């Protein structure tokens, strides 16, 4: 039961419209295993989101031995956010001076739009999207700011230069040796192999209704609200793991200003092949924050959902909180079932190639 209370505590902090009585009731329940709650929150990257809500709602009612780790982590994440925002401001100024206009994606963009100032989302990295023709000059801009290309990609393969990544990946990781800041330089939202197999065409539409977002003294560019929500849906369920912080981002952006143009959201989802992932991402939002999505949206997106009876058991909050979608049995995420729901005949060949490459890398590593 204590473990269930820890999960309930996390889920109580997902909706943008907090229910103080619910949170206070959970926080003061003597059965709460606070060590388990902290571990789960830290694993899902939400300590900096929950801590300020606990501080406001419980008003000092938590014992110091309970509150201390939350407070320390909250403060550290707040400093991390400030550091990342300062670097983002600098990179925007430098890139604009070079005639480059990267799009800001995901974490920091959502942070600036949808979270109160006291919340520390905890920026993991800075996500920038550029056209393929701008990859080389943007890489030079990052290098001038002190970043270096990571020596390995996400699969542990050596990386000689950005050009070697273009055919097989969607991004290049740049790290700052002294400031503990990473930049993910994107030219697509997922690997070409997957995008081609399932018909994802969202990347080409992200600039259609780009908006301005102030970042300190600089002004960044972000996708239109509907495109941005589809990016977050794809990020939530299309990368093989599930992180509650990403669900918080989606839930909060759904109720942030400007309001979502739902007919346009559904239309763009259908045109870009993201209607399936949008359906399941919104299903998870509905589990944690009921009533946020209009009923008409479900009827519009439902035909794209594919075999719901097969996927639904693997997309339950209680399961995903425990496994983060990385378990061998997580068909929807680990095995990319959500992405391939409308193209099941393509799922097996793609997964066979994926597993084969993984086995080849393991064998190569053992033989070295």
LOGUTOR-732156 format. One record per residue (C-alpha): chain; x, y, z. Coordinates in steps of 0.2 Angstrom, whole numbers, always signed. Layout:
LOGUTOR-732156
R	A	X	Y	Z
...
end
This chain:
LOGUTOR-732156
R	A	+0	+0	+0
R	A	+14	+12	+4
R	A	+21	+10	-14
R	A	+4	+14	-21
R	A	+4	+30	-10
R	A	+20	+35	-18
R	A	+13	+33	-35
R	A	-3	+42	-30
R	A	+8	+56	-24
R	A	+17	+58	-40
R	A	+1	+57	-50
R	A	-7	+70	-39
R	A	+6	+83	-45
R	A	+3	+80	-64
R	A	-12	+91	-67
R	A	-9	+109	-69
R	A	-25	+112	-58
R	A	-18	+105	-42
R	A	-30	+98	-29
R	A	-23	+104	-12
R	A	-34	+93	-2
R	A	-29	+77	-11
R	A	-10	+81	-10
R	A	-12	+86	+8
R	A	-21	+70	+12
R	A	-7	+59	+4
R	A	+7	+69	+12
R	A	+0	+67	+29
R	A	-4	+49	+27
R	A	+6	+39	+40
R	A	+8	+25	+28
R	A	+18	+35	+16
R	A	+35	+28	+12
R	A	+44	+44	+9
R	A	+60	+36	+4
R	A	+51	+26	-9
R	A	+42	+42	-15
R	A	+58	+51	-17
R	A	+66	+38	-27
R	A	+52	+36	-38
R	A	+50	+55	-41
R	A	+69	+56	-44
R	A	+68	+42	-56
R	A	+55	+51	-66
R	A	+63	+68	-65
R	A	+49	+77	-55
R	A	+57	+81	-38
R	A	+58	+99	-43
R	A	+40	+99	-48
R	A	+33	+91	-33
R	A	+44	+99	-20
R	A	+37	+117	-22
R	A	+19	+110	-21
R	A	+23	+100	-5
R	A	+30	+116	+2
R	A	+15	+126	-2
R	A	+2	+114	+2
R	A	+9	+106	+18
R	A	+15	+122	+25
R	A	+30	+115	+35
R	A	+20	+100	+41
R	A	+33	+88	+35
R	A	+47	+82	+47
R	A	+64	+89	+42
R	A	+71	+72	+39
R	A	+57	+69	+26
R	A	+58	+87	+18
R	A	+77	+89	+18
R	A	+81	+78	+2
R	A	+67	+86	-8
R	A	+73	+103	-3
R	A	+91	+100	-8
R	A	+86	+92	-24
R	A	+74	+106	-28
R	A	+87	+119	-25
R	A	+100	+110	-36
R	A	+88	+108	-50
R	A	+83	+127	-49
R	A	+102	+131	-51
R	A	+103	+119	-66
R	A	+88	+127	-74
R	A	+96	+144	-72
R	A	+112	+138	-80
R	A	+104	+130	-95
R	A	+93	+146	-98
R	A	+108	+157	-97
R	A	+117	+146	-110
R	A	+102	+145	-121
R	A	+101	+164	-121
R	A	+119	+165	-126
R	A	+117	+151	-140
R	A	+102	+160	-147
R	A	+111	+177	-148
R	A	+126	+168	-156
R	A	+116	+158	-169
R	A	+106	+173	-174
R	A	+122	+183	-177
R	A	+127	+170	-189
R	A	+110	+170	-198
R	A	+104	+154	-190
R	A	+86	+152	-183
R	A	+86	+135	-174
R	A	+69	+129	-167
R	A	+68	+126	-148
R	A	+60	+110	-143
R	A	+53	+101	-128
R	A	+60	+104	-111
R	A	+66	+122	-109
R	A	+52	+129	-121
R	A	+39	+120	-111
R	A	+47	+126	-94
R	A	+46	+144	-100
R	A	+28	+143	-106
R	A	+19	+131	-94
R	A	+27	+131	-77
R	A	+27	+143	-62
R	A	+43	+151	-58
R	A	+45	+142	-42
R	A	+45	+125	-50
R	A	+62	+118	-55
R	A	+59	+106	-70
R	A	+77	+102	-71
R	A	+83	+104	-89
R	A	+92	+88	-95
R	A	+99	+97	-110
R	A	+95	+110	-123
R	A	+86	+103	-139
R	A	+88	+113	-155
R	A	+81	+109	-172
R	A	+89	+115	-188
R	A	+87	+111	-207
R	A	+100	+99	-213
R	A	+108	+113	-223
R	A	+111	+122	-207
R	A	+119	+107	-197
R	A	+137	+112	-201
R	A	+136	+130	-197
R	A	+126	+127	-181
R	A	+139	+114	-176
R	A	+152	+127	-178
R	A	+142	+139	-167
R	A	+141	+127	-153
R	A	+160	+123	-155
R	A	+163	+142	-153
R	A	+153	+142	-137
R	A	+164	+129	-130
R	A	+154	+113	-134
R	A	+162	+97	-142
R	A	+154	+83	-151
R	A	+151	+68	-140
R	A	+163	+54	-144
R	A	+149	+41	-144
R	A	+131	+41	-150
R	A	+116	+35	-139
R	A	+120	+17	-144
R	A	+138	+18	-139
R	A	+145	+18	-157
R	A	+160	+30	-160
R	A	+156	+46	-168
R	A	+170	+54	-179
R	A	+159	+69	-185
R	A	+141	+75	-187
R	A	+141	+69	-205
R	A	+143	+51	-200
R	A	+127	+53	-190
R	A	+116	+60	-204
R	A	+111	+43	-212
R	A	+107	+33	-196
R	A	+102	+46	-182
R	A	+91	+61	-180
R	A	+102	+71	-168
R	A	+120	+74	-163
R	A	+125	+77	-144
R	A	+136	+91	-140
R	A	+143	+92	-122
R	A	+151	+106	-113
R	A	+167	+100	-104
R	A	+166	+112	-89
R	A	+148	+117	-87
R	A	+139	+101	-87
R	A	+127	+106	-101
R	A	+122	+96	-116
R	A	+115	+101	-132
R	A	+105	+89	-143
R	A	+106	+96	-161
R	A	+91	+89	-171
R	A	+88	+88	-189
R	A	+73	+76	-187
R	A	+62	+70	-173
R	A	+67	+51	-174
R	A	+78	+40	-184
R	A	+75	+40	-203
R	A	+72	+21	-203
R	A	+57	+23	-191
R	A	+50	+39	-198
R	A	+50	+31	-215
R	A	+42	+14	-209
R	A	+28	+22	-200
R	A	+25	+38	-211
R	A	+30	+51	-198
R	A	+31	+68	-207
R	A	+30	+80	-193
R	A	+48	+88	-194
R	A	+44	+96	-210
R	A	+29	+105	-203
R	A	+37	+112	-187
R	A	+41	+129	-194
R	A	+24	+131	-202
R	A	+17	+142	-188
R	A	+33	+145	-178
R	A	+31	+157	-163
R	A	+42	+169	-154
R	A	+47	+164	-136
R	A	+57	+177	-126
R	A	+73	+169	-117
R	A	+81	+183	-107
R	A	+87	+196	-119
R	A	+86	+184	-134
R	A	+70	+178	-143
R	A	+69	+160	-148
R	A	+58	+151	-161
R	A	+46	+137	-156
R	A	+33	+127	-166
R	A	+15	+131	-166
R	A	+5	+126	-151
R	A	-3	+110	-160
R	A	+14	+105	-168
R	A	+22	+107	-151
R	A	+10	+96	-143
R	A	+13	+82	-156
R	A	+32	+84	-153
R	A	+29	+81	-135
R	A	+17	+66	-138
R	A	+31	+58	-149
R	A	+44	+62	-136
R	A	+33	+54	-122
R	A	+30	+37	-131
R	A	+41	+36	-146
R	A	+58	+34	-139
R	A	+57	+18	-129
R	A	+55	+25	-111
R	A	+42	+33	-101
R	A	+46	+48	-90
R	A	+33	+56	-79
R	A	+41	+73	-82
R	A	+37	+72	-100
R	A	+19	+68	-96
R	A	+18	+83	-84
R	A	+25	+94	-99
R	A	+11	+88	-110
R	A	-3	+90	-97
R	A	+2	+107	-92
R	A	+5	+113	-110
R	A	-13	+107	-115
R	A	-20	+120	-103
R	A	-8	+134	-105
R	A	-11	+150	-116
R	A	-14	+151	-131
R	A	-28	+138	-130
R	A	-26	+122	-141
R	A	-35	+123	-158
R	A	-42	+105	-157
R	A	-48	+103	-175
R	A	-32	+109	-181
R	A	-22	+98	-169
R	A	-32	+83	-176
R	A	-29	+88	-194
R	A	-11	+91	-192
R	A	-9	+74	-183
R	A	-17	+65	-197
R	A	-7	+74	-210
R	A	+9	+71	-201
R	A	+6	+52	-196
R	A	+7	+57	-178
R	A	-12	+53	-174
R	A	-9	+36	-167
R	A	+5	+42	-154
R	A	-6	+57	-150
R	A	-21	+46	-146
R	A	-11	+36	-134
R	A	-1	+51	-126
R	A	-18	+60	-123
R	A	-25	+43	-116
R	A	-11	+44	-103
R	A	-15	+62	-99
R	A	-33	+58	-97
R	A	-28	+45	-84
R	A	-18	+57	-74
R	A	-29	+73	-77
R	A	-46	+68	-82
R	A	-57	+80	-93
R	A	-43	+90	-101
R	A	-46	+83	-118
R	A	-63	+87	-127
R	A	-73	+71	-131
R	A	-74	+76	-150
R	A	-55	+73	-150
R	A	-56	+55	-145
R	A	-69	+51	-159
R	A	-58	+60	-172
R	A	-42	+51	-167
R	A	-49	+34	-162
R	A	-48	+26	-180
R	A	-29	+29	-180
R	A	-27	+20	-163
R	A	-24	+2	-171
R	A	-26	-13	-160
R	A	-31	-4	-143
R	A	-35	-20	-134
R	A	-17	-26	-137
R	A	-9	-9	-133
R	A	-20	-3	-119
R	A	-13	-15	-105
R	A	+4	-9	-108
R	A	+0	+9	-107
R	A	-7	+10	-89
R	A	+1	+23	-77
R	A	+4	+10	-63
R	A	+14	-1	-74
R	A	+23	+13	-83
R	A	+28	+22	-66
R	A	+37	+5	-61
R	A	+45	+1	-77
R	A	+47	+18	-86
R	A	+42	+9	-101
R	A	+59	+0	-102
R	A	+54	-17	-97
R	A	+55	-32	-109
R	A	+36	-34	-108
R	A	+32	-15	-113
R	A	+26	-18	-130
R	A	+19	-1	-132
R	A	+36	+8	-128
R	A	+51	-3	-127
R	A	+46	-12	-143
R	A	+38	+4	-151
R	A	+21	-4	-152
R	A	+13	+14	-152
R	A	+23	+20	-167
R	A	+19	+4	-177
R	A	+1	+2	-172
R	A	-6	+6	-189
R	A	+8	-3	-198
R	A	+10	-20	-189
R	A	+16	-28	-205
R	A	+32	-17	-204
R	A	+34	-19	-185
R	A	+43	-36	-186
R	A	+56	-32	-199
R	A	+61	-16	-190
R	A	+62	-24	-174
R	A	+72	-38	-181
R	A	+85	-26	-188
R	A	+85	-17	-171
R	A	+88	-32	-161
R	A	+101	-38	-174
R	A	+111	-22	-173
R	A	+110	-23	-154
R	A	+117	-41	-154
R	A	+131	-36	-166
R	A	+136	-22	-155
R	A	+137	-33	-140
R	A	+146	-46	-149
R	A	+159	-33	-156
R	A	+161	-26	-138
R	A	+165	-43	-131
R	A	+177	-48	-145
R	A	+187	-32	-143
end
